[in-house]
Amino acid sequence: MWTRTRSWLSEIERRPLTRRNRLGALVAILTCPCHLGVTVALLSGTAVGGWLAAEQAWLYVLLTAAFVGGLVILFRRDASACDRCRP
């Protein structure tokens, strides 16, 4: 099991990043749900912080979905680069 995981990780490290993969990385970084608690704490006492605190549960759900989507885009390969898809 570990050898398959290691080979998968080494394949990902050697693969060049496309613009689409970089966009996925940016989305994943910006929407990481662990940053919401820090943002609420930093903005506490402001109108934006109050709104974030009131809508925190929905924001966690939305940010988690956007984060997972960003990770999927980040690790997704282009179909033309797939060795198994070629005849």
C-alpha positions as CSV (number, residue, x, y, z in Angstrom):
1,M,0.0,0.0,0.0
2,W,2.7,2.4,0.9
3,T,4.6,1.8,-2.3
4,R,1.6,2.7,-4.4
5,T,1.1,5.9,-2.4
6,R,4.7,6.9,-2.7
7,S,4.7,6.3,-6.4
8,W,1.5,8.4,-6.8
9,L,3.1,11.2,-4.8
10,S,6.3,11.1,-6.8
11,E,4.2,11.2,-10.0
12,I,2.4,14.3,-8.8
13,E,5.7,16.0,-7.8
14,R,7.2,15.4,-11.3
15,R,4.1,16.6,-13.2
16,P,4.2,20.1,-14.6
17,L,1.5,22.5,-13.3
18,T,-0.9,24.0,-15.8
19,R,-2.8,27.2,-15.4
20,R,-5.9,25.2,-14.4
21,N,-3.9,23.4,-11.6
22,R,-2.5,26.7,-10.3
23,L,-6.0,28.2,-10.2
24,G,-7.2,25.2,-8.2
25,A,-4.3,25.7,-5.8
26,L,-5.2,29.4,-5.4
27,V,-8.9,28.5,-4.7
28,A,-7.9,25.9,-2.2
29,I,-5.6,28.3,-0.4
30,L,-8.0,31.2,-0.3
31,T,-11.0,29.1,0.8
32,C,-9.5,26.9,3.4
33,P,-12.1,26.6,6.1
34,C,-9.6,26.6,8.9
35,H,-9.0,30.3,8.2
36,L,-12.6,31.3,8.9
37,G,-12.1,31.2,12.7
38,V,-9.1,33.4,12.5
39,T,-10.9,35.8,10.2
40,V,-13.9,36.1,12.6
41,A,-11.5,36.7,15.5
42,L,-9.6,39.4,13.6
43,L,-12.8,41.2,12.4
44,S,-14.6,40.9,15.8
45,G,-16.3,44.2,16.7
46,T,-17.0,45.2,13.2
47,A,-20.1,44.8,11.1
48,V,-18.4,42.3,8.8
49,G,-17.2,40.3,11.8
50,G,-20.7,40.2,13.2
51,W,-22.1,39.0,10.0
52,L,-19.4,36.3,9.7
53,A,-20.1,35.1,13.2
54,A,-23.8,34.9,12.6
55,E,-23.4,33.0,9.3
56,Q,-20.4,30.9,10.4
57,A,-22.0,27.5,10.0
58,W,-23.1,28.2,6.4
59,L,-19.8,29.7,5.6
60,Y,-18.0,26.6,6.8
61,V,-20.1,24.4,4.5
62,L,-19.5,26.7,1.5
63,L,-15.8,27.2,2.1
64,T,-15.3,23.4,2.6
65,A,-17.1,22.7,-0.7
66,A,-15.0,25.4,-2.5
67,F,-11.8,24.0,-0.8
68,V,-12.5,20.4,-1.9
69,G,-13.3,21.7,-5.4
70,G,-10.0,23.6,-5.5
71,L,-8.1,20.4,-4.5
72,V,-9.8,18.4,-7.2
73,I,-8.8,21.0,-9.8
74,L,-5.3,21.1,-8.4
75,F,-4.7,17.3,-8.6
76,R,-6.7,16.7,-11.7
77,R,-4.7,15.7,-14.8
78,D,-5.4,16.8,-18.3
79,A,-7.0,14.0,-20.4
80,S,-4.4,14.5,-23.1
81,A,-1.6,13.7,-20.6
82,C,-3.2,10.4,-19.5
83,D,-1.2,7.4,-20.6
84,R,-4.1,5.0,-20.1
85,C,-6.4,7.0,-22.4
86,R,-4.2,6.7,-25.4
87,P,-4.9,3.9,-27.9
